[in-house]
C-alpha cells in the first residue's frame, strides 16, 4: 500500500489547481492524425476548450502489459509508429513533448499495490500522439503513459482510475484513448457501409450505463455476455474508457462527442467528465 509520505510527496510536487476534466477519445484509424475530418476537428476544438494542464497522463489501448501496470518514465518520450501499411506522411509525424519522469515515478509508487513498474523504453504510441497533436499541438505539456494490464478483470481498470483521480486537483489531465467498440474482424471498408447491429447496441448500452454511472454493469462480463465479445474480441480498446470512468465522481457532468460508428464496427464515441 502507498505510504502517506509518498502521497504527500506527490501533492507537494504539483501545485493545486481547479479540478481538471477527464477525457476519453475514440481514436480510430491512425490516418486521423493527418486528415481533416469530423474527428480531428472535434479534437482540435476540445483542445481549445480544455485548460492547460501541468502534465498529461495517457492510458492508451496500444500499451498492453500482463501482471503489472507499467509507467513510462522517459525524459523525452519517443513517437512510436506502431502500425504498418500506411502512407509515409503518417510515419513522418512526430510529437516531441517532454516527459515527466519525476512525476511518473511518483505515479508508480501510487500504483504499487497494482504491481506497478517503471519503464523507460516505451514513449508515446499512436493511441496517444495521434490525438495529442490536436489537443496540444505545440507539444509543450509534459506527458507520459500508463499501460493497461490485460491479465486482470475489467473492474481492475476502474480501480486504477480511482487511484489516479486525486491527480485531477493537481493539474494533471487524465486522457484515455481507445474505442468503445473495436472489432477489426468485422470492419466494412466501404465508406457508406452501415454500422453492425452489435456495434450500435454496445455503443448505446455503454453510453446509457455511463450516463447512469452504473459502472458495475460496464465491468460485469456475465451481464455483458456475448455482446462484449462481439464488440471487443480483445478488451484492450475498452479498458482506457473504464480508467477514465473510474476517475470520475458524482460531482462531474458528462458530455459525449463524436458518437459515430466508423467502418461498421469501430465506435468513435468520445466523452468528457468535467466538474460542475
Residue pairs with C-beta under 8 A, 6 or more apart in sequence:
1 112
1 113
2 109
2 110
2 112
2 113
6 106
6 109
6 110
7 110
9 106
10 103
10 106
10 107
10 109
10 110
10 170
11 170
13 102
13 103
13 106
14 54
14 55
14 103
14 167
14 170
14 171
14 172
15 54
15 170
15 171
16 169
16 170
16 171
17 51
17 54
17 169
17 170
17 171
18 51
18 275
19 168
19 169
19 275
20 51
20 53
20 167
20 168
20 169
20 171
20 172
20 173
20 174
21 50
21 51
21 168
21 173
21 272
21 273
21 274
21 275
22 168
22 174
22 176
22 244
22 247
22 248
22 252
22 272
22 273
22 274
23 46
23 50
23 135
23 173
23 174
23 175
23 176
23 244
23 270
23 271
23 272
24 175
24 176
24 177
24 178
24 240
24 241
24 244
24 245
24 270
24 271
24 272
25 43
25 131
25 175
25 176
25 177
25 270
26 39
26 178
26 179
26 180
26 258
26 266
26 267
26 268
26 269
26 270
27 61
27 126
27 127
27 130
27 131
27 177
27 178
27 179
28 39
28 179
28 262
28 266
28 268
29 262
29 263
29 266
30 83
30 86
30 90
30 126
30 130
31 86
31 87
31 90
32 39
32 40
32 130
32 131
33 40
33 90
33 93
33 126
33 129
33 130
33 133
34 87
34 89
34 90
34 93
38 258
38 260
39 258
39 268
40 134
42 257
42 258
42 270
43 131
43 134
43 135
44 134
44 135
44 137
46 134
46 135
46 257
46 272
47 134
47 135
47 136
47 137
50 135
50 173
52 141
53 141
53 171
53 172
53 173
54 141
54 142
54 170
54 171
54 172
55 100
55 103
55 141
55 142
55 143
55 144
55 171
55 172
55 173
56 132
56 136
56 141
56 142
56 143
56 144
56 172
56 173
56 175
57 107
57 143
57 144
57 145
57 146
57 164
57 167
57 172
57 173
57 174
57 175
58 124
58 127
58 128
58 132
58 143
58 144
58 145
58 146
58 175
58 176
58 177
59 145
59 146
59 147
59 148
59 160
59 174
59 175
59 176
59 177
59 239
59 240
59 243
59 244
60 125
60 127
60 128
60 145
60 148
60 176
60 177
60 178
60 240
61 127
61 148
61 177
61 178
61 179
61 182
61 236
61 237
61 239
61 240
62 82
62 125
62 126
62 127
62 128
62 236
63 70
63 72
63 122
63 125
63 127
63 145
63 146
63 147
63 148
64 147
64 148
64 150
64 236
65 147
65 148
65 149
65 150
66 149
66 150
66 151
67 115
67 149
67 151
68 114
68 115
68 116
68 117
68 147
68 149
69 111
69 114
69 115
69 116
69 117
69 146
69 147
69 148
69 149
69 160
70 116
70 117
70 118
70 119
70 122
70 146
70 147
71 104
71 105
71 107
71 108
71 111
71 116
71 117
71 118
71 119
71 144
71 145
71 146
71 147
72 99
72 104
72 118
72 119
72 120
72 122
72 123
72 144
72 145
72 146
73 99
73 101
73 104
73 105
73 108
73 118
73 119
73 120
73 144
74 99
74 101
74 120
74 121
74 122
74 123
74 144
75 98
75 99
75 101
76 96
76 98
76 99
77 97
77 98
77 99
77 122
77 123
77 124
77 143
77 144
77 145
78 123
78 124
79 93
79 94
79 95
79 96
79 123
79 124
79 129
80 122
80 123
80 124
80 125
80 126
80 129
81 90
81 91
81 93
81 126
82 125
82 126
83 90
83 126
93 129
93 130
93 133
95 124
95 128
95 129
95 132
95 133
95 139
96 139
97 124
97 132
97 136
97 139
97 140
97 141
97 142
97 143
98 140
98 142
98 143
99 142
99 143
99 144
100 142
100 143
100 144
101 120
101 144
103 142
103 144
103 172
104 118
104 144
105 118
107 116
107 144
107 146
107 164
107 167
108 116
108 117
108 118
109 116
110 116
110 163
110 164
111 146
111 160
111 163
114 149
114 156
114 159
114 160
114 163
115 149
119 147
122 145
122 147
123 145
124 132
124 143
124 145
125 145
127 177
127 178
127 240
128 143
128 145
128 175
128 177
131 175
131 177
132 139
132 143
132 175
133 139
135 175
146 160
146 164
148 157
148 236
148 239
148 240
148 243
149 156
149 157
150 234
150 235
150 236
150 239
153 219
153 221
154 218
154 219
154 220
154 221
154 235
154 238
154 239
154 242
155 219
157 219
157 239
157 240
157 242
157 243
157 246
158 215
158 219
158 242
158 243
158 245
158 246
159 246
160 243
160 246
161 174
161 242
161 243
161 244
161 245
161 246
161 247
161 248
162 246
162 247
164 174
164 243
164 247
165 246
165 247
165 248
165 249
167 174
168 174
168 247
174 243
174 244
174 247
175 244
176 240
176 241
176 243
176 244
177 240
178 236
178 237
178 238
178 239
178 240
178 241
179 237
179 238
179 266
179 267
179 268
179 269
180 202
180 203
180 206
180 207
180 231
180 238
180 241
180 267
180 269
181 198
181 199
181 202
181 203
181 231
181 232
181 261
181 265
181 266
181 267
182 231
182 232
182 236
182 237
182 238
182 265
182 266
182 267
183 196
183 198
183 199
183 230
183 231
183 232
183 233
183 265
183 266
184 233
184 265
184 266
185 233
185 265
186 196
186 198
186 199
186 230
186 264
186 265
187 263
187 264
187 265
187 266
188 194
188 196
188 263
188 264
188 265
189 263
193 263
193 264
194 264
195 261
195 264
195 265
196 261
196 264
196 265
198 227
198 230
198 231
198 265
199 231
199 261
199 264
199 265
199 266
199 267
200 261
201 227
202 227
202 228
202 230
202 231
202 267
203 231
203 259
203 261
203 267
203 269
205 227
206 218
206 241
206 267
206 269
207 256
207 259
207 269
209 215
209 217
209 218
210 218
210 245
210 254
210 271
211 254
213 248
213 250
215 242
215 245
215 246
217 223
217 224
218 224
218 242
218 245
219 242
221 228
228 235
228 238
231 238
232 238
244 271
244 273
247 273
248 254
248 273
251 275
251 276
252 273
252 274
252 275
252 276
253 273
253 274
253 275
253 276
254 271
254 272
254 273
255 271
255 272
255 274
256 269
256 270
256 271
257 269
257 270
257 271
257 272
258 268
258 269
258 270
259 267
259 268
259 269
259 270
260 267
260 268
260 269
261 267
261 268
262 268
